[in-house]
Amino acid sequence: MRRQIRRRKKRRKRILILLLLLLIAVIAAGIVLWIRYGPSREEADKNEYFGITDTSQVGLAIDNQIPDVKSMKEGSEVYLDFDSVHDYVNQRFYWDSNENRLLYTLPDRTLSIPAGATEFESEDGTQTRDYEIVKVENDTVYLALDFVKEYTDMSLDVYENPDRAVIVTNKEENHARVSKDTEVRILGGVKSPILTEISKSDDVVVIEEAGSWMKVRTVDGYIGYVKSNTLEKAEKQTRKSEYEEPEYTNIQKDYKINLAWHQVTSQAANENVASVIAGTTGLTTISPTWFTIQDTNGNITSLASSAYVDAAHQAGLEVWGLVDNFTNQVDTLAVLSNTQSRANMISQLITEAQNSGLDGINVDFEQITEEMSDHYIQFIRELSVECRKNQIVLSVDNYVPGFTSHYNREEQGIVADYVIIMGYDEHFAGSEEAGSVASIDFVREGITETLKEVPKEKVINGLPFFTRLWIESSSGLTSQAIGMQEAETAVANAGVTASWDEETQQNYAEWTADGNTYKIWLEDEQSLEAKLKVMQEYDLAGAAAWKLGFEKSGIWELISRYVNG
């Protein structure tokens, strides 16, 4: 009996030991699981998060990113480097590095503020701020954000610990209310360091969904991740703003533009205007190539003629004088990057327009590099001010979009009256292969891409009155630009018949002679009608054509029917 009792006690003891070992194992496993999967309480280094390395710097949250920017704080004023203001906040600010001054062009004037200034002239007289508007420190230009805010549709809030500013330019964002107290982490995962904590009923901006996590921006500028189940359903909200956009008034004709460029190379050529336009029908506007940049001081050469303008007016046409940068000896960058040179060129253009009675100015600056782009669009802004004051139509010529986003068509569409697509030169003299100057897909893409940035009421599409005759020989590929009639004559003389190419929507011909292969994609009534149908589909502001003298006589009735129909 006693032996049985002892055996029972030993069994109980073994069971207790096993249970204890099992409990220890469970606890150990729990600890391991907690270490592996439990939420971390590690706090992120906020200075490192905002890129703050010394006490003079300020962290920046701009819309949905924490950009790598240069910033500083002086007293209560926060400054952001010019490049960041330009790239992230408002690209209309322009820095003149020659004169060390900030420019900001409004519809009727340009503000000019030298570095270190607290004053500037406006339409209301001298304006004074209690801070330096522009500072230059160690070759870096800084703008006071309070001043930037005066001319930008944005919100600006400043916080401490660490010093940081929150800029929001987005007009609409997805907002969500926090459903329970939680942490905002740098990355989506419980092991990621904690940026900040948010409380139930706080508001956050939802940036994107990342599985069971949401990327959010807090009111005080932290961008990180929270668990999806800690947020209520997001709703789109419009940011409240008291900012009033300046009104860039434009001249918009109450008819569709039917423009043709007239290549004028001498004063004597002006005398032919009557004969040049005699065969046209439905033409509304003629653009003679009168002005070109002469030197880096912004002086221009002029072939303007008041007699020409009078003759065009008598024929019911407006005249938009064209200015180009085709003089190879003149450095376009040197002209456009100098405020005094731009002002001189603009002054001369306006004077020439007034003296000759011009109705408009057409800007045809080509081969603008990215290095020139900010200076180029500043020139367009400044020219628009003077055209607006003098009721002169301003139109700007552009390549088909593709690799020319730096031409800033969107800004052109705001400050200019018309934006003209040069819907040709798909293949040009330097092309490595023969091809059309304006296939239908090329034309359509040019229109649709431009309309993403410019309202249709301002978009004019350029048509080619020319094509290229391509010659493939043993020495390589060459071509020559020829007018519509000359092209048809070349095909006829070759004894071949052109056939319709569905892909390009053009008649195509090919032949061999003297050991060479000749190829041509014709521009004729059929090809131009295909282009005009696309233009009509998008209800553009009109058509332009390069150039007068290259067209067939019957083409004007076709263009007029589509433009005015």
LINLIN-V526229 format. One record per pair of residues at least 24 apart in sequence whose ideal C-beta (glycine too) atoms are under 8 Angstrom apart, sorted by the first residue. I is the first residue (numbers start at 1). J is the second residue. D is the distance in whole Angstrom. If there is no record, write none. Layout:
i = (I:I)
j = (J:J)
d = (D:D)
This chain:
i = (37:38:39:39:39:40:40:40:40:40:41:42:42:43:43:44:44:44:44:46:46:46:47:49:49:49:50:50:52:52:57:58:58:58:58:59:59:59:59:59:60:60:60:60:61:61:61:61:61:61:61:61:62:62:62:62:62:63:63:63:63:63:64:64:64:64:64:65:66:70:70:71:71:72:72:72:73:74:74:74:75:76:77:77:77:77:78:78:78:78:78:78:79:79:79:79:79:80:80:80:80:80:81:81:81:81:82:82:82:82:85:85:86:88:88:89:89:89:89:89:90:90:90:90:91:91:92:92:92:93:93:93:94:94:95:96:98:98:98:99:100:101:102:102:102:102:103:103:104:105:105:105:105:106:106:107:107:107:107:107:107:107:107:108:108:108:109:110:110:110:115:152:153:153:153:154:155:155:157:157:157:159:159:164:164:165:166:166:166:168:170:171:171:171:172:172:172:172:173:173:173:173:173:174:174:174:174:174:174:175:175:175:175:175:175:175:175:176:176:176:176:176:176:176:176:176:176:176:177:177:177:177:177:178:178:178:178:178:178:178:179:179:179:179:180:182:182:182:183:184:184:184:184:184:184:185:185:185:186:186:187:187:188:188:188:188:189:189:192:195:195:196:196:196:198:204:206:206:248:248:248:248:249:250:250:250:251:251:251:251:252:252:252:252:253:255:255:256:256:256:256:256:256:256:257:257:257:257:257:257:257:257:257:258:258:258:258:258:258:258:258:258:258:259:259:259:259:259:259:259:259:259:259:259:259:260:260:260:260:260:260:260:260:261:261:261:261:261:261:261:261:261:261:262:262:262:262:262:262:263:263:263:263:264:264:264:264:265:265:266:267:267:269:270:270:270:270:271:273:273:273:274:274:276:276:277:277:277:277:279:279:280:280:281:281:281:282:282:282:282:282:282:283:283:284:284:284:284:285:285:285:285:285:285:286:286:286:286:286:286:287:287:287:287:287:287:287:288:288:288:289:289:289:290:290:290:290:291:291:291:291:291:291:292:292:292:292:292:293:293:293:293:293:293:293:293:294:294:295:296:296:296:296:296:296:297:297:297:297:298:298:298:298:298:298:298:298:298:298:299:299:299:300:300:300:300:302:302:304:304:304:304:304:305:306:306:306:308:309:309:309:310:313:318:318:318:319:319:319:319:320:320:320:320:320:320:320:321:321:321:321:321:321:321:321:322:322:322:322:323:323:323:323:323:323:324:324:324:325:325:325:325:326:332:332:332:332:333:333:333:333:336:336:336:336:336:337:337:342:342:342:342:343:345:346:346:346:346:347:349:350:350:350:350:353:353:354:358:359:359:360:360:360:360:360:360:361:361:361:361:361:362:362:362:362:363:363:363:363:364:365:366:366:368:368:368:369:370:373:373:373:376:376:377:377:377:377:380:380:380:380:381:381:384:384:387:393:393:394:395:395:395:396:397:397:398:398:399:400:400:400:400:400:401:401:401:401:402:402:409:409:409:410:410:412:413:413:413:413:416:417:418:418:418:418:418:419:419:419:419:419:420:420:420:420:420:421:421:421:421:421:421:421:422:422:423:423:423:423:423:423:424:424:424:424:424:427:427:428:429:429:429:431:431:432:433:434:434:434:434:434:434:435:435:436:436:436:436:437:437:437:437:437:437:438:438:438:438:438:439:439:439:439:439:440:440:440:440:440:440:441:441:443:443:444:447:447:447:447:448:451:456:456:456:456:457:458:459:459:459:460:460:460:460:460:461:461:461:461:461:461:462:462:462:462:463:463:463:463:463:463:463:463:464:464:464:465:465:465:465:465:465:465:465:465:466:466:466:466:467:467:467:467:468:468:469:469:469:470:470:470:471:471:471:472:472:472:472:473:473:473:474:483:483:483:484:484:484:484:484:484:484:485:487:487:487:488:488:488:490:490:491:491:494:498:500:505:505:506:524:525:525:525:525:528:528:528:529:529:532:532:532:532:533:535:536:536)
j = (190:190:183:190:191:190:191:192:193:194:194:193:194:193:194:186:193:194:195:161:162:195:162:186:195:222:162:164:162:163:163:158:163:164:165:162:163:164:165:221:84:164:165:167:164:165:166:167:217:221:222:223:88:89:167:168:169:88:167:168:169:170:170:205:207:217:223:223:223:140:142:142:165:135:137:142:163:131:132:135:131:158:131:144:145:146:144:145:146:158:163:165:135:142:143:144:145:142:143:145:148:165:140:141:142:143:140:141:142:143:143:148:374:167:169:148:152:154:167:169:148:151:152:154:408:411:151:381:411:143:148:151:374:378:141:339:337:338:339:339:136:134:133:134:141:143:339:378:151:378:381:382:385:246:385:246:247:248:249:384:385:388:415:385:388:389:385:381:382:385:141:243:241:243:245:243:239:241:219:220:221:220:221:220:221:221:219:220:221:239:239:238:239:241:236:237:238:239:205:206:236:237:239:205:206:234:235:236:237:203:204:205:206:234:235:236:237:203:204:205:206:214:216:231:232:233:234:235:201:202:203:231:232:202:203:204:226:230:231:232:229:230:231:232:230:226:227:230:226:216:218:222:224:225:226:224:225:226:224:225:224:225:212:213:215:225:213:225:225:222:224:220:222:224:226:231:231:234:384:388:414:415:388:416:417:458:391:393:394:417:417:457:458:541:284:284:564:284:540:541:542:543:563:564:284:285:418:460:541:542:543:544:563:282:283:284:285:542:543:559:560:563:564:283:284:285:286:287:320:420:460:542:543:544:545:285:286:287:544:545:546:547:548:286:287:288:289:322:544:545:546:547:548:286:287:288:289:547:548:289:547:548:549:288:289:290:303:289:303:303:303:305:303:303:305:307:308:307:308:311:312:311:315:548:549:312:315:317:548:553:556:548:556:556:557:560:556:557:559:560:563:564:317:556:316:317:318:542:317:318:319:320:359:360:312:317:318:319:320:548:319:320:321:322:360:362:544:319:321:322:322:324:364:321:322:323:352:321:322:323:324:349:352:323:324:325:326:327:323:324:325:327:330:332:335:345:327:330:330:330:331:334:335:338:341:335:340:341:344:335:338:340:341:342:343:344:345:346:348:344:345:348:345:348:349:352:348:352:352:353:355:356:358:356:355:356:357:356:356:357:358:357:357:359:360:393:357:358:359:360:358:359:360:361:362:393:395:349:352:353:356:358:360:361:362:361:362:363:364:349:361:362:363:364:365:364:365:366:364:365:366:367:366:365:367:368:372:369:371:372:375:372:375:376:378:379:372:375:375:378:379:382:382:379:379:382:383:386:386:383:386:387:390:392:390:392:390:392:392:393:387:392:393:394:395:417:387:392:393:394:395:395:396:397:420:394:395:396:397:397:397:397:399:404:406:407:406:406:406:407:408:407:408:407:408:411:412:411:412:415:416:411:415:415:416:417:417:418:418:419:420:460:420:422:462:422:450:425:426:442:445:446:449:445:446:449:450:445:449:450:453:454:453:454:454:453:454:455:458:458:458:458:459:460:541:542:450:454:458:459:460:459:460:461:462:544:446:447:450:459:460:461:462:462:546:447:461:462:463:464:531:462:463:464:466:546:468:479:468:468:479:481:477:479:477:477:468:470:472:477:479:519:470:521:467:504:506:521:464:466:467:468:521:523:463:464:523:527:531:503:504:505:506:521:504:505:506:530:531:534:503:504:531:534:534:534:535:538:540:538:538:538:539:540:541:541:541:538:540:541:540:541:542:543:544:531:535:540:542:543:544:543:544:545:546:528:531:532:543:544:545:546:559:523:545:546:523:545:546:547:548:549:550:551:555:523:546:547:550:520:521:522:523:520:521:518:519:520:518:519:520:516:517:518:516:517:518:519:515:516:517:515:549:550:551:522:523:524:550:551:552:555:552:520:522:523:522:524:552:518:520:520:522:518:522:526:530:531:530:552:552:554:555:558:555:558:559:558:562:558:559:562:563:562:562:562:565)
d = (7:7:8:4:8:6:5:7:7:7:7:5:7:6:5:5:4:6:5:8:5:7:5:7:7:8:6:6:6:7:8:8:5:6:6:6:7:4:7:7:8:7:6:7:7:8:5:7:7:4:7:6:5:7:5:8:8:8:7:6:6:5:8:7:5:6:7:7:6:6:7:8:8:8:7:6:6:7:8:8:7:8:4:5:8:6:8:5:8:6:8:5:6:4:6:6:7:7:6:6:7:8:5:7:6:8:8:4:7:6:5:6:8:8:8:6:6:6:6:6:6:7:4:8:8:7:7:8:8:7:7:8:7:5:6:5:7:6:7:6:7:8:7:5:8:7:7:7:6:7:4:6:6:5:8:5:6:5:7:8:7:6:8:6:7:7:7:8:6:7:7:7:6:4:7:8:6:7:8:8:8:5:6:8:5:8:8:7:4:6:7:6:6:8:6:7:5:7:5:8:7:6:7:7:4:4:7:6:8:6:7:6:7:6:6:8:5:8:6:8:5:8:8:4:6:7:4:7:6:7:6:7:5:4:8:6:8:6:6:8:8:6:6:5:6:5:7:4:7:7:6:6:4:7:6:5:5:7:5:7:8:6:8:3:7:4:7:8:7:5:5:7:5:8:7:7:7:4:7:8:5:5:6:8:5:7:7:5:8:5:7:6:8:8:8:6:8:8:8:7:4:8:5:6:6:6:7:5:6:3:7:7:8:5:5:5:7:6:6:6:7:5:7:8:7:4:7:6:7:8:7:7:7:4:7:8:6:7:7:5:8:7:5:8:5:8:7:7:7:7:5:5:7:5:7:5:7:7:5:5:5:7:8:5:5:6:6:8:8:7:6:7:8:7:4:7:4:8:5:5:6:6:8:5:7:7:6:7:8:5:7:8:5:4:5:5:6:7:7:3:7:6:6:7:8:7:7:8:6:5:7:6:8:8:6:5:8:6:8:7:7:5:7:5:8:5:8:7:6:7:5:7:8:5:6:8:8:6:7:4:7:7:7:7:5:7:6:5:8:8:5:6:5:7:6:7:7:7:6:6:6:4:5:7:6:8:8:6:6:6:7:7:4:6:7:4:4:8:7:7:7:7:6:5:7:8:8:5:5:8:7:4:7:6:7:5:6:8:5:4:6:7:7:4:6:7:8:6:6:7:7:6:3:6:5:6:6:8:7:7:7:5:7:6:7:8:4:8:5:6:6:7:6:7:8:5:7:7:8:5:7:8:7:7:8:7:6:7:6:5:7:6:4:5:8:5:8:4:8:7:5:6:7:8:8:6:5:5:8:7:5:8:6:7:7:5:7:7:7:6:8:6:3:7:6:8:6:6:7:6:8:5:8:7:7:7:7:5:7:4:8:8:8:8:7:6:8:5:4:7:7:7:8:8:4:5:7:7:6:6:6:7:5:4:6:8:5:7:8:7:6:7:7:6:8:7:7:8:8:7:7:4:8:8:6:4:6:8:8:6:4:6:4:7:7:6:3:6:6:7:7:5:8:5:6:8:7:5:5:6:7:8:5:8:6:5:5:7:5:7:7:5:6:5:7:8:5:5:7:8:7:6:7:4:8:7:7:8:8:8:6:8:8:8:7:7:8:4:7:7:7:5:8:7:8:5:6:4:5:7:6:6:7:7:8:5:7:8:7:7:4:7:7:8:6:4:8:5:7:7:8:8:5:6:5:6:7:5:7:7:6:6:6:6:7:6:6:8:5:6:6:5:5:7:5:8:5:6:8:6:7:8:4:7:6:6:6:8:6:7:5:8:8:5:8:6:7:5:6:6:8:8:4:4:7:7:7:7:5:6:6:6:5:7:8:6:8:5:7:4:7:5:7:6:6:4:8:7:7:5:8:7:7:4:7:8:6:6:6:6:5:7:5:6:6:7:7:7:8:8:7:7:7:7:6:7:4:8:8:7:8:7:7:6:7:6:7:6:7:7:7:4:8:7:7:5:8)
